[in-house]
Amino acid sequence: MSSGFDTFNPVVDNAPNTTVQTNGEHGSKALKMNRQKKFLQESDEHFFITQKSIFCTSVHMHYIVYMGRHSYPDPESVITANHKLLASVSASLDEAREVAIHHYSKSFRGFSAMLTAEQTQQLSEMDSVISVFKSQMNKVHTTHSWDFLGVNSLYQYNQQETEASSDVVVGVIDSGIWPESESFRDKGLGLVPEKFKGQCILGENFTLSDCNRKIVGARFYFKGFEAENGPLESFNLPFFRSARDADGHGSHTASTIAGSVVPNASLFGIAQGTARGGAPGARLAIYKACWFGQCNDADILAAMDDAIDDGVDMLSLSLGPTPPQPIYFENSISIGAFHAFMRGIVILASAGNAFFPGTAVNVAPWILTVAASSIDRQFSSNIYLGNSKVLKGYSLNPLKMEASYGLIAGSEAAAKGVPAKNASFCKINTLDPTLVKGRIVLCMVEVLLRDDRREKAFSVRDAGGVGIILVDPVGQDVGFQFAIPGAVIGQAEAKELQSYMAIEKYPTANIAPAVTAFNTEPAPAMTMFSSMGPNVITPDIIKPDITAPGAKILAAWSPLATESMSGRPVNYNILSGTSMSCPHTAAVAAILKSYYPSWSPAAIKSAIMTTATVMDNSRNPIRRHPKGTQALPFDYGSGHINPIAALNPGLIYDFNSNDVINFLCSIGASPAQLKNLTGDLISCKNPLTSSYDFNYPSIGVSNMKGRTSVHRTVTYHGQGPTVYTAVINYPQGVRVAVYPAQLRFTQAGQKMSFRIDFSPYKSSNGSFVFGSLTWSNGIHIHCIVYMGEHSYPDLDSVITANHEFLASVSPSLDEAQDADIHHHSKSFRGFSAMHTAEQAQQLFEMDSDISVFQSKVNEVRTTHSWEFLGVSFLTNNTNREQMPDLTLWVPLTLVIL
């Protein structure tokens, strides 16, 4: 099976269809056509070659043979041993060499090969073989973010700290890179870090000069893909047999992580501003394992084997399997990621774009799993009707209509013999040119997840239409470009448009070019496409872990990837998907690694998760598109990433590979399964620890039967003595107590443990209930106290009552009056004030209080996701210790039986 990118509507590349000899372990030994034909002719099985796939009608299939750690002195010795092992179940050593696809010879031992079921059975029974499993395919998960995140201020914060980030090497497993992009210039960067041992592998249109001090390594892998799908040439699509990107996806993700600063970047003038990665000082190591939007398991595992051995600091994978998630012990990404985790490498992966509950992938606890949310920027392409009304539309439409044109619904323009319903979807050859010519066509989406939106525009254009209006519920989150002027509208706008078309004898409209609006509210919001929890493998581990900008992100592109651009070459493109949110989080992880080089992958994960926010920029809880329902931890995990706060997490929930093993034992993993994952024979300790006692930075109990105690240990990362106080947001139907309720630290690095007692008093009927635990070190934080409607006669009466209410948790009325910030006294009652965590908890428990939550601030500046995230703040300040102390927030997710 293959993996693919986490981009909504994957983009197919469009580079020249040529091939060359390549160099290097994964380049020079390219699977040549004559070799493949020889193999097909000699096989007893019958193969059928189609444009995209090579199928065996009997039993030869692509399998991964995993053998764990090894003690061979060099990769050549491993490969020789692999061939001998494979020859023991083959007719000869020559045949063994023919059927072998990949050799894993660095970080662990194994190989992939075309095998029969009988051969896989024989291999699986050998003592040296840990596991044999089928290679799967994964999809890429694509569909102004740094300003929204505020990352720009990180780099004005401290020049010395910024320069440290240049020692961080981020490995990107994707579709390659377009090295000529301005985003990959190496101006101002020093020598390649000595710790990095990777290579720049030569290939088609890719030479040593294409690597530099920004692109410090480049490799490519295609054998697994070709073994299952046939030669790359058979697809009749552009590609390069090298690390060069003809797809665009890999360039987009890499530049989001560590792209250099590029002024005046835009897509046809849309989203114009400065393009930059979140960690522009970091280095990039490129591992191309994806072709035409698909990434083969065996190729991915080969890339991870190399990346671990090369010495990357982290790996970013904007790709994943089709749901449901395979179990950890039989999933190449989970296995490779575990080996990386053991070597101190941070692994980040996209959660997927499958819309529905339980579809999140890459959910192993040693992977940081990223969901996608919006930023405070919208691209509107309004529709001006003949009755002077304006409908709000969305698109990346750069084309201007010089006049208004007639409107017609696709269902009213069916070609002869085509049912009206079929024509409403505007598929190829379903529209009547005599009815469509010179008009704007209203089209519908048939299958939300599979419809090709751009094909509909081609259909309208080919029938003589001049514009398209598409009714699509995901249009708000995904930026579409059409071959003709076009806009996407929601159901409410569609209803108004259809009403106008029904009443007006000659309805007309004009579709305006897209305009960019900044500082929009509310943001962030969870995108409709972002895959959701719960974690179907281990539900006590809340997944996804975090959300980050993943809607309509501008980043570098391959100018040869023109299919999604309606044939127009561009250097920067706008994409949506968890493919985009994953590199945002990878950049923040790179920043943390540069500040704290000794931190473990789990510590970096904890800092990112426990400092996240669950509030949007309108000071309301984050919601989910398209209906605006309140988002939950299964949507966003711990919340929306907050890079500024992550630099000062205060407390860290750390864990190592031994803790992971204990967790897997607690959920019933067998010795054979543990050997599958680790490569070592491991026995579980007795007694087993509870699965919910794994020291994860979120807390989940998926099967609560009566009173339950959960344990955690935190490590203090701060300056000087301090006291943290627990604040609880109670899950419905559960009493919660924390022991001790205060943690007193005297010095950095000190560890303390605590216990959380859950006492359910009402069943949740199999549903999850949610709450949170916040640790605050007594610093006054800005909280909003919301108290609902009121019956006071005037504003002064409300304010007086608010002061008296606040005085009940303050030393005096005067202090209460000093602490208040705002009074909400007109449409509803409430106030905001500077509270300690203890005061906030006391207010929360009062009957008259409806809710208490922390007021959050998002820096909003320019082009733009990094400023939306507030990262520019971190480089604008001269002393990290002067940044505000923030609370440590942990979501609670429970099922009460």
C-alpha positions in Angstrom: 0.0 0.0 0.0 1.2 3.6 -0.5 1.2 6.6 1.6 0.3 10.0 0.3 0.6 13.6 1.2 -1.7 15.2 3.7 -2.8 17.9 1.2 -6.5 18.3 0.4 -6.8 17.5 -3.3 -3.3 16.2 -4.0 -1.4 18.0 -6.8 0.0 15.9 -9.6 3.4 17.0 -10.9 4.0 18.2 -14.4 7.8 18.0 -15.2 9.2 16.8 -18.5 8.9 13.0 -18.8 12.6 12.0 -19.2 14.9 9.6 -17.5 18.7 9.5 -16.9 21.3 7.3 -15.1 21.7 8.3 -11.5 24.3 7.9 -8.9 24.2 6.7 -5.3 22.8 3.7 -3.4 19.2 4.7 -4.1 19.9 6.4 -7.4 22.5 4.5 -9.6 20.8 1.2 -9.1 17.6 2.4 -10.7 15.2 -0.3 -11.8 15.7 -0.3 -15.6 13.0 -1.3 -18.0 14.9 -4.2 -19.5 15.6 -5.6 -16.1 11.9 -5.4 -15.2 10.9 -7.1 -18.5 13.5 -9.9 -17.8 12.0 -10.4 -14.4 8.4 -10.5 -15.8 9.5 -13.0 -18.6 11.2 -15.4 -16.2 8.5 -15.4 -13.6 6.0 -18.3 -13.7 3.2 -15.8 -12.8 1.3 -13.7 -15.3 1.6 -9.9 -15.0 -0.5 -7.1 -16.7 1.1 -3.7 -17.2 -1.3 -0.8 -17.3 -0.7 3.0 -17.4 -0.4 3.2 -13.6 0.0 -0.2 -12.1 1.6 -3.5 -12.4 -0.5 -6.3 -11.0 0.4 -9.9 -10.3 -2.6 -12.3 -10.8 -1.2 -14.8 -8.4 1.1 -14.4 -5.4 4.1 -12.1 -6.0 3.6 -9.0 -3.8 5.8 -6.4 -2.2 6.8 -7.2 1.4 9.0 -5.6 4.0 11.2 -8.0 5.9 12.2 -6.4 9.2 15.1 -7.8 11.2 15.8 -5.1 13.9 19.2 -4.0 15.1 22.4 -5.4 13.6 26.1 -5.7 14.4 27.5 -5.8 10.8 30.5 -3.5 10.2 29.1 -1.8 7.2 26.0 -1.6 4.9 27.6 -3.8 2.2 27.9 -6.6 4.7 24.2 -6.2 5.5 23.2 -6.3 1.9 25.3 -9.4 1.2 23.7 -11.2 4.2 20.2 -10.1 3.1 20.8 -11.6 -0.4 22.0 -14.9 1.1 18.9 -15.0 3.4 16.6 -14.2 0.5 18.4 -16.8 -1.7 17.5 -19.5 0.8 13.8 -19.1 -0.2 14.5 -18.4 -3.9 15.8 -20.5 -6.8 19.2 -18.8 -6.8 21.3 -15.9 -5.5 20.7 -14.2 -8.8 17.0 -14.4 -8.4 17.3 -13.1 -4.9 19.2 -10.1 -6.2 16.5 -9.5 -8.8 13.5 -9.5 -6.5 15.1 -7.4 -3.7 13.9 -3.8 -3.8 15.4 -2.0 -0.8 18.0 -2.9 1.8 17.8 -1.3 5.3 21.4 -1.5 6.4 22.1 1.5 8.7 19.8 2.3 11.6 18.3 -1.2 11.5 18.5 -4.3 9.3 15.9 -5.6 6.8 14.9 -5.5 3.1 11.9 -5.3 0.9 11.3 -7.7 -2.0 8.7 -9.1 -4.4 7.7 -12.4 -2.7 5.2 -15.2 -2.8 3.0 -16.1 0.2 5.1 -19.3 0.6 8.3 -17.3 0.6 7.0 -14.8 3.2 5.9 -17.7 5.4 9.4 -19.3 5.2 11.1 -16.0 6.0 8.8 -15.3 8.9 9.7 -18.6 10.5 13.5 -17.8 10.5 15.0 -16.8 13.8 16.8 -13.8 12.4 13.5 -12.4 11.0 11.4 -10.3 13.3 8.4 -9.6 11.1 7.2 -9.7 7.5 4.5 -7.4 6.4 3.1 -6.0 3.2 4.4 -2.7 1.9 1.5 -0.2 1.9 0.9 3.1 0.0 0.5 6.4 1.8 -1.0 9.6 0.5 0.3 13.1 0.8 -1.9 15.2 3.1 -2.2 18.6 1.3 -5.4 20.3 0.5 0.2 33.7 5.8 0.6 31.6 8.6 3.8 32.7 10.3 2.6 36.2 11.0 -0.6 34.7 12.6 1.7 32.5 14.8 3.9 35.5 15.6 7.1 33.6 14.6 8.7 36.7 13.0 9.2 38.1 16.4 11.2 35.0 17.4 14.0 36.1 15.1 14.0 39.7 16.2 14.2 38.4 19.8 17.8 37.4 20.1 20.3 37.2 17.3 22.6 34.8 19.1 19.8 32.4 19.7 18.7 32.7 16.1 22.1 31.8 14.8 22.0 28.6 16.9 19.1 27.4 14.8 21.4 27.0 11.9 22.8 23.9 13.6 19.4 22.2 13.4 18.9 19.8 10.5 15.3 19.0 9.5 14.7 16.0 7.4 11.8 16.2 5.0 10.3 13.0 3.5 8.2 14.2 0.6 8.3 14.7 -3.2 11.7 16.5 -3.4 12.7 20.1 -3.7 13.0 22.8 -6.4 16.5 24.0 -5.5 16.4 27.2 -7.6 13.5 28.7 -5.5 14.5 31.8 -3.7 13.2 30.2 -0.6 16.2 27.9 -0.6 19.0 30.5 -0.9 21.7 30.0 1.7 22.8 33.6 2.1 24.1 34.3 5.6 24.3 30.6 6.6 27.6 29.2 7.9 29.2 25.8 7.1 27.1 22.7 7.1 27.0 21.3 10.7 29.8 18.7 11.2 27.3 16.3 12.9 25.4 15.8 9.7 26.7 13.0 7.5 24.2 13.0 4.7 24.9 13.1 1.0 23.8 15.1 -2.1 22.9 12.2 -4.5 23.2 13.1 -8.2 20.3 12.4 -10.5 18.2 13.8 -13.3 18.7 17.6 -13.5 20.2 17.5 -10.1 23.9 18.1 -9.5 26.1 18.8 -6.5 25.6 22.5 -7.1 21.9 22.1 -6.3 22.8 21.4 -2.7 24.1 24.3 -0.6 24.3 25.5 3.0 20.5 25.4 3.1 19.9 22.1 1.3 22.5 20.1 3.0 21.5 16.7 1.8 19.3 15.2 -1.0 18.3 11.6 -1.6 15.6 9.8 -3.6 13.8 6.5 -3.5 11.6 4.9 -6.1 12.2 1.1 -6.2 9.3 0.3 -3.9 6.9 2.5 -5.9 8.0 0.9 -9.2 7.8 -2.6 -7.8 4.1 -2.2 -7.1 3.1 0.3 -9.8 5.4 -0.2 -12.7 8.0 2.1 -14.2 7.5 5.8 -13.5 7.5 6.4 -17.3 4.3 4.3 -17.6 2.3 7.1 -15.8 2.8 9.5 -18.7 3.2 12.3 -16.2 6.2 14.6 -15.6 8.9 13.5 -13.1 12.6 13.6 -12.3 14.6 10.5 -11.3 16.3 12.7 -8.7 15.6 14.7 -5.6 14.2 17.5 -7.9 10.6 18.2 -7.3 8.2 18.1 -10.2 5.1 17.9 -8.0 5.5 21.0 -5.8 4.4 19.5 -2.6 7.8 18.8 -1.2 9.1 22.3 -2.0 6.0 23.7 -0.3 6.5 21.8 2.9 10.3 22.3 3.0 10.0 26.1 2.6 7.3 26.3 5.2 9.8 24.8 7.7 13.0 26.6 6.9 12.5 28.7 3.8 14.7 31.9 3.6 13.1 35.3 3.7 11.6 36.2 0.3 9.9 39.7 -0.1 6.9 40.3 -2.3 6.0 36.7 -2.8 2.4 35.9 -4.0 0.2 33.8 -6.2 -0.8 36.1 -9.1 -0.9 39.0 -6.6 -2.9 37.0 -4.0 -1.6 36.8 -0.5 1.3 39.2 -1.4 3.9 39.7 1.3 7.1 38.2 2.7 7.3 34.4 2.3 9.5 32.7 4.9 9.8 29.5 6.9 9.3 29.4 10.6 12.9 28.5 11.2 14.8 30.2 8.3 18.2 29.5 9.9 17.6 25.8 10.0 19.1 23.4 7.4 17.1 21.0 5.1 17.9 17.4 4.3 15.6 16.2 1.5 14.4 12.6 1.2 12.2 12.1 -1.9 10.0 9.1 -1.4 6.8 10.3 -3.0 5.8 10.1 -6.7 2.6 11.4 -8.2 1.1 12.0 -4.7 1.8 8.5 -3.5 4.6 7.3 -1.2 5.4 3.6 -0.8 6.1 2.1 2.7 9.3 0.5 1.6 10.6 3.7 0.1 9.6 5.7 3.3 11.3 3.2 5.5 14.5 3.4 3.4 14.4 7.2 3.7 14.0 7.0 7.5 16.9 4.5 7.7 19.1 7.0 5.9 17.9 10.0 7.7 18.6 8.5 11.1 22.0 7.5 10.1 22.7 10.9 8.4 22.1 12.6 11.8 19.0 14.8 11.3 17.6 16.4 14.4 14.0 15.9 13.3 11.9 14.4 10.6 8.7 15.9 9.1 6.3 13.7 7.2 3.3 15.3 5.5 1.9 12.0 4.5 0.2 8.9 5.9 -1.8 5.8 5.3 -5.5 5.7 4.3 -7.6 5.3 7.5 -7.9 3.2 9.5 -4.5 3.5 11.0 -2.6 0.1 11.0 -1.4 -1.1 14.4 2.0 0.2 15.4 3.8 -3.1 15.1 2.9 -3.5 11.4 3.2 0.0 10.1 6.5 1.1 8.5 6.1 4.8 9.6 5.5 3.8 13.2 8.5 1.4 13.2 10.9 3.8 11.5 9.7 6.6 13.8 10.3 4.5 16.9 14.0 3.9 15.9 14.3 7.7 15.3 12.8 8.4 18.7 15.3 6.1 20.4 18.1 8.1 18.7 16.7 11.4 20.0 15.1 12.5 16.7 11.8 14.4 16.9 9.2 12.9 14.5 6.3 15.0 13.3 3.5 13.8 11.0 0.2 15.0 9.6 -3.0 13.6 11.0 -4.7 13.3 7.6 -7.6 15.0 5.7 -10.3 12.4 6.2 -12.9 14.7 7.8 -14.5 12.1 10.2 -14.1 10.9 13.8 -11.6 8.2 14.3 -9.7 8.9 11.0 -6.6 10.5 12.4 -3.4 8.6 11.3 0.2 8.6 12.4 -1.1 8.3 16.0 1.8 6.4 17.7 2.6 8.2 21.0 6.3 8.7 19.9 5.0 10.8 16.9 3.8 14.4 17.2 0.5 14.3 15.3 -0.7 17.5 13.7 -4.2 18.6 12.8 -5.0 21.6 10.6 -6.7 24.9 11.4 -7.3 28.3 9.7 -5.5 31.6 10.1 -6.7 35.1 10.1 -6.6 35.6 6.4 -9.3 34.9 3.8 -9.4 35.0 0.0 -12.8 36.3 -1.1 -14.1 36.1 -4.7 -17.4 37.8 -4.5 -20.3 37.3 -6.9 -22.2 40.3 -8.0 -25.8 39.4 -9.1 -27.9 41.3 -11.5 -30.3 42.3 -8.7 -27.4 44.3 -7.1 -27.0 41.7 -4.3 -23.5 40.4 -3.5 -22.8 36.8 -2.5 -19.6 35.9 -0.6 -17.5 33.4 -2.5 -14.1 31.9 -2.0 -11.4 31.0 -4.5 -7.9 31.9 -5.7 -9.3 33.4 -8.8 -6.9 35.9 -10.5 -9.1 36.4 -13.6 -11.3 39.5 -14.1 -14.6 39.4 -15.8 -15.1 42.6 -17.9 -18.9 42.3 -17.8 -21.8 40.3 -16.3 -22.9 37.1 -18.0 -26.0 34.9 -17.9 -26.4 32.2 -15.3 -27.5 28.7 -15.8 -27.5 25.7 -13.5 -25.7 22.6 -14.7 -28.9 20.6 -14.1 -30.7 22.8 -16.6 -27.9 22.4 -19.2 -27.7 18.6 -19.5 -26.4 17.2 -22.8 -28.7 15.0 -24.8 -29.2 11.7 -23.0 -27.6 12.9 -19.7 -29.9 13.0 -16.6 -30.2 16.4 -15.1 -28.8 15.2 -11.8 -25.6 14.0 -13.5 -25.2 17.3 -15.4 -25.6 19.2 -12.1 -22.1 17.9 -11.2 -20.6 19.4 -14.4 -18.6 16.3 -15.2 -16.8 16.0 -18.6 -19.3 15.6 -21.5 -22.4 16.1 -19.4 -23.2 19.7 -20.5 -24.9 21.0 -23.7 -22.6 23.6 -25.4 -25.6 25.3 -27.0 -27.0 26.1 -23.5 -23.7 26.8 -21.7 -21.9 29.0 -24.2 -21.2 32.5 -22.9 -22.7 31.7 -19.5 -21.7 31.2 -15.9 -22.6 27.6 -14.8 -23.7 26.7 -11.3 -22.3 23.3 -10.4 -22.6 20.9 -7.4 -20.3 18.5 -5.6 -21.3 14.9 -5.9 -18.8 13.1 -3.6 -17.2 15.4 -1.1 -13.9 13.5 -0.7 -13.4 12.4 -4.3 -14.8 15.0 -6.7 -12.2 16.7 -8.9 -13.2 20.4 -8.6 -10.9 21.6 -11.3 -12.3 19.0 -13.8 -15.7 20.7 -13.4 -14.2 24.0 -14.6 -12.6 22.3 -17.6 -16.0 20.8 -18.4 -17.7 24.2 -18.3 -14.9 25.8 -20.3 -14.9 23.0 -23.0 -18.7 23.5 -23.3 -18.2 27.2 -23.9 -18.9 28.5 -20.5 -17.2 31.7 -19.2 -17.3 31.1 -15.5 -18.2 28.5 -12.7 -19.8 28.9 -9.4 -19.3 25.7 -7.3 -21.5 24.8 -4.3 -19.0 23.2 -1.9 -19.1 23.0 1.9 -15.2 22.8 2.1 -14.7 25.9 0.0 -14.0 28.1 3.0 -11.0 26.0 4.0 -9.5 25.0 0.6 -8.2 27.5 -2.0 -9.3 26.4 -5.5 -8.0 27.7 -8.8 -10.0 27.2 -11.9 -9.2 27.4 -15.6 -11.9 30.1 -15.9 -13.2 32.7 -13.5 -14.7 30.8 -10.6 -15.8 31.0 -7.0 -16.9 28.5 -4.4 -20.0 29.2 -2.2 -21.6 27.6 0.8 -25.2 26.3 1.2 -26.6 29.6 2.5 -25.3 31.5 -0.5 -26.4 28.7 -2.9 -29.9 28.9 -1.6 -30.0 32.7 -2.2 -28.5 32.3 -5.7 -30.9 29.6 -6.7 -33.8 31.7 -5.5 -32.6 34.6 -7.6 -32.2 32.3 -10.7 -35.7 30.9 -10.2 -37.3 34.4 -10.0 -35.3 36.3 -12.6 -36.1 35.5 -16.2 -32.5 36.5 -17.4 -30.3 36.1 -14.3 -26.8 37.5 -14.6 -23.7 37.6 -12.5 -20.1 38.8 -12.4 -17.4 36.9 -10.5 -14.8 39.2 -9.1 -11.1 38.4 -8.8 -9.9 37.2 -5.4 -9.0 39.8 -2.8 -7.0 39.1 0.3 -8.4 40.1 3.7 -6.2 40.1 6.8 -7.0 40.1 10.6 -10.2 38.2 10.0 -12.1 36.7 12.9 -12.6 34.2 14.3 -9.3 32.5 13.8 -8.1 29.9 14.2 -10.9 27.5 13.4 -10.6 23.8 12.8 -10.8 23.0 9.1 -13.6 20.8 7.9 -11.2 18.3 6.3 -8.8 17.8 9.2 -8.9 14.2 10.5 -10.3 13.7 14.0 -9.7 11.4 17.0 -10.2 9.4 18.9 -7.1 7.3 18.5 -8.4 4.0 17.2 -5.3 2.0 18.2 -4.7 3.3 21.8 -7.7 5.6 22.8 -6.0 6.6 26.1 -3.5 8.6 24.0 -5.5 11.6 22.7 -4.8 12.3 19.1 -4.2 14.5 17.2 -1.7 16.2 19.6 -1.8 19.8 18.3 -3.3 21.9 15.6 -1.4 24.5 13.4 -2.1 26.6 10.3 -3.1 24.4 7.4 -5.6 26.3 5.4 -4.6 28.2 2.3 -0.8 28.5 3.0 1.5 30.3 0.6 4.9 28.6 0.1 7.5 27.7 -2.6 6.4 25.6 -5.6 7.8 23.8 -8.5 7.2 25.9 -11.7 6.8 22.6 -13.6 3.8 21.5 -11.5 1.2 23.3 -13.5 -1.8 21.0 -13.4 -3.3 22.5 -10.3 -2.5 26.0 -11.8 -4.6 25.3 -14.9 -1.4 25.2 -16.9 0.1 28.4 -15.5 3.6 28.1 -14.0 4.2 29.7 -10.6 7.0 29.9 -8.1 4.7 30.1 -5.1 1.4 28.4 -4.5 -1.4 28.3 -2.0 -2.3 24.9 -0.5 -4.5 23.5 2.3 -4.2 20.3 4.3 -2.5 18.8 7.3 0.5 18.6 5.0 0.8 22.3 5.6 0.2 22.3 9.4 2.8 19.6 10.0 5.7 21.7 8.7 4.5 24.7 10.7 4.9 22.5 13.8 8.2 21.1 12.6 9.5 24.7 12.4 8.5 25.4 16.0 10.1 22.2 17.1 13.3 23.3 15.2 13.2 26.6 17.1 12.9 24.8 20.4 15.7 22.4 19.5 17.9 25.4 18.8 17.2 26.9 22.2 17.3 23.6 24.1 19.7 21.3 22.2 19.7 18.7 25.0 15.9 18.3 25.2 14.5 14.9 24.3 11.8 14.5 21.6 9.2 14.0 24.3 10.3 17.2 26.1 9.9 19.2 22.9 6.5 17.6 22.3 5.4 18.4 25.8 6.5 22.1 25.5 4.4 22.4 22.3 1.3 20.7 23.6 1.0 22.1 27.2 1.4 25.7 26.1 -1.2 25.5 23.3 -4.3 27.7 23.3 -7.9 26.7 22.9 -9.2 30.2 22.3 -9.4 32.1 19.0 -8.6 35.7 18.3 -12.2 36.8 19.2 -11.6 35.5 22.7 -14.0 32.6 22.2 -13.3 28.8 22.2 -12.0 27.5 18.9 -14.8 26.2 16.7 -14.9 23.8 13.7 -16.0 24.5 10.2 -18.4 24.4 8.5 -21.1 24.6 11.2 -19.3 26.5 13.8 -19.6 23.9 16.5 -17.2 24.1 19.4 -14.1 22.1 18.8 -12.9 19.5 21.2 -9.6 17.7 22.0 -10.4 15.1 19.3 -10.3 18.0 16.8 -7.2 19.9 18.1 -5.5 17.7 20.7 -4.1 20.1 23.3 -5.0 23.2 21.2 -3.6 25.6 18.7 0.2 25.9 18.7 1.7 28.9 20.5 5.4 29.2 19.7 6.1 32.0 22.1 4.7 30.2 25.1 6.4 26.9 24.1 9.8 28.5 24.7 8.9 28.9 28.4 6.7 25.8 29.2 7.7 25.9 32.9 7.0 22.2 33.4 7.8 19.3 31.1 6.2 15.8 30.8 9.1 13.7 29.7 9.3 10.0 28.6 11.7 7.7 26.9 11.7 4.5 24.9 11.5 2.4 28.1 8.4 4.3 29.1 6.9 3.6 25.7 7.6 -0.1 26.0 5.9 -0.1 29.4 2.9 1.6 27.9 2.7 -0.9 25.0 2.9 -3.7 27.6 0.0 -2.2 29.5 -2.2 -2.4 26.4 -1.4 -6.1 25.9 1.5 -6.0 23.4 3.0 -9.5 23.1 6.8 -10.1 23.1 6.6 -10.8 19.4 4.9 -7.5 18.7 7.4 -5.6 20.8 10.2 -7.3 18.9 8.5 -6.2 15.7 8.8 -2.6 16.8 12.1 -2.5 18.6 14.1 -5.3 17.1 14.9 -6.7 20.5 13.3 -9.5 22.6 11.7 -7.7 25.5 9.7 -9.1 28.5 7.1 -6.9 30.1 7.6 -6.0 33.8 5.2 -7.2 36.5 3.0 -5.7 37.7 2.0 -3.7 34.6 1.5 0.0 34.9 -1.9 1.3 33.8 -2.0 2.6 30.2 -3.3 6.0 31.4 -0.2 6.3 33.7 2.1 6.7 30.7 3.7 10.1 31.2 2.1 11.7 28.2 1.3 15.5 28.1 -2.4 14.8 27.8 -4.6 12.5 29.9 -7.1 10.0 28.5 -9.0 7.3 30.3 -11.1 5.4 27.7 -12.7 2.9 30.0 -13.3 4.4 33.4 -15.0 2.0 35.8 -15.5 3.8 39.1 -12.8 5.8 41.0 -9.6 6.0 39.0 -6.2 7.5 39.9 -3.8 8.8 37.2 -0.2 9.6 37.9 2.2 12.0 36.2 5.7 13.4 36.7 6.8 16.8 35.7 10.3 18.4 35.4 10.8 22.0 36.2 12.4 24.2 33.5 12.5 27.7 35.0 14.4 30.3 36.9 14.6 30.0 40.7 12.2 28.6 43.3 8.5 28.7 42.4 5.1 27.1 43.4 2.6 25.7 40.9 -1.0 25.4 41.7 -3.5 23.0 40.1 -6.6 24.4 38.4 -9.2 22.0 37.2 -11.9 22.4 34.5 -14.2 19.5 35.5 -15.4 17.0 33.0 -19.1 16.5 33.1 -20.2 13.9 35.6 -16.8 13.6 37.3 -15.3 14.9 40.5 -11.6 15.6 40.1 -8.9 16.1 42.8 -5.2 16.6 42.5 -2.7 15.5 45.1 -0.7 17.4 45.9 -2.6 20.5 44.8 0.6 22.5 44.8 4.1 21.6 43.5 7.0 23.4 45.1 10.2 23.6 43.1 13.5 24.9 44.3 15.7 24.6 41.2 15.6 23.8 37.5 15.7 20.1 36.6 13.8 19.1 39.7 11.1 16.4 39.2 7.9 16.1 41.1 5.0 13.6 40.8 1.3 14.1 41.4 -1.9 12.0 41.4 -5.2 12.9 39.8 -8.3 11.2 41.3 -11.3 10.9 39.1 -14.6 10.0 40.9 -17.5 9.6 38.4 -21.0 10.2 39.7 -22.8 9.8 36.4 -22.3 7.5 33.4 -21.3 9.1 30.1 -23.2 6.4 28.2 -20.1 5.5 26.2 -19.4 9.0 25.1 -16.2 10.9 25.9 -16.4 13.8 28.3 -13.7 16.5 28.4 -12.0 18.7 30.9 -8.5 20.1 31.6 -5.8 20.5 34.3 -3.8 23.7 34.4 -0.7 24.2 36.5 0.0 27.9 37.2 3.0 29.2 39.2 1.0 32.0 41.0 1.7 34.6 38.3 -1.4 36.7 37.8 -3.0 35.8 34.5 -5.7 37.6 32.6 -9.0 35.7 33.0 -12.4 36.3 31.6 -15.4 35.5 33.9 -18.6 35.1 32.0 -21.8 35.1 33.9 -24.6 35.1 31.3 -27.6 37.4 31.1 -28.5 39.6 34.0 -31.5 41.6 35.3 -29.6 44.6 36.9 -31.3 47.9 36.2 -28.2 49.7 34.9 -24.5 49.4 34.1 -23.3 50.8 37.5 -25.3 48.1 39.3 -23.5 45.4 37.3 -20.1 46.8 38.0 -20.8 47.1 41.7 -21.9 43.5 41.8 -18.9 42.4 39.9 -16.5 44.2 42.3 -18.3 42.5 45.3 -18.1 39.2 43.6 -14.4 39.6 42.9 -13.7 40.8 46.4 -14.9 37.5 47.7 -11.7 35.9 46.5 -9.5 39.0 47.1 -8.1 40.5 50.3 -10.2 43.6 50.0 -12.7 45.5 47.8 -9.9 47.9 46.9 -7.8 45.1 45.5 -10.7 43.7 43.5 -11.2 47.2 41.9 -7.5 47.3 41.1 -7.4 43.9 39.5 -10.4 44.3 37.1 -9.7 45.1 33.4 -13.1 45.1 31.7 -16.8 44.9 32.8 -19.3 43.2 30.5 -22.5 44.9 31.6 -24.8 45.5 28.7 -25.7 42.4 26.6 -24.5 40.0 29.3 -22.8 40.1 32.6 -19.1 39.3 33.3 -15.7 40.9 33.7 -12.0 40.3 33.1 -9.4 40.7 35.7 -5.9 39.7 36.7 -6.2 36.5 38.8 -4.0 33.9 40.3 -4.8 30.3 39.4 -6.2 29.8 42.9 -8.6 32.8 42.5 -9.7 31.6 39.1 -10.4 28.1 40.6 -12.5 29.7 43.4 -14.5 31.8 41.0 -15.0 28.8 38.8 -16.6 26.8 41.7 -19.1 29.5 42.6 -22.7 28.9 41.7 -23.3 32.2 40.1 -20.4 31.9 37.7 -20.9 30.3 34.3 -17.3 30.0 33.1 -13.8 31.2 33.7 -11.1 31.1 31.0 -7.8 32.7 30.3 -7.7 35.6 27.9 -5.3 34.9 25.1 -3.4 37.2 22.7 -2.4 36.3 19.2 0.1 38.6 17.4 -1.4 39.6 14.0 0.8 41.4 11.5 1.5 40.5 7.9 1.7 37.7 5.2 1.3 35.6 7.4 0.9 32.4 9.4 4.0 32.9 11.4 2.9 36.3 12.7 -0.5 34.8 13.4 1.4 32.3 15.6 3.3 35.2 17.3 6.7 33.9 16.4 8.1 37.3 15.4 7.7 38.4 19.1 10.4 35.9 20.1 13.0 37.6 17.9 11.9 41.1 18.7 12.8 40.9 22.3 16.3 40.9 23.8 15.7 38.7 26.9 13.8 35.5 26.8 13.4 35.6 30.6 11.3 38.7 30.3 8.6 36.9 28.4 5.4 36.3 30.4 5.1 33.1 32.3 2.2 31.1 30.9 0.1 28.3 32.4 0.7 24.6 31.6 -2.5 23.2 30.2 -3.4 19.5 29.8 -6.6 18.2 28.3 -8.6 15.4 30.1 -10.6 13.0 28.0 -12.7 10.3 29.8 -15.3 7.6 29.1 -17.4 6.7 32.1 -19.0 3.3 32.1 
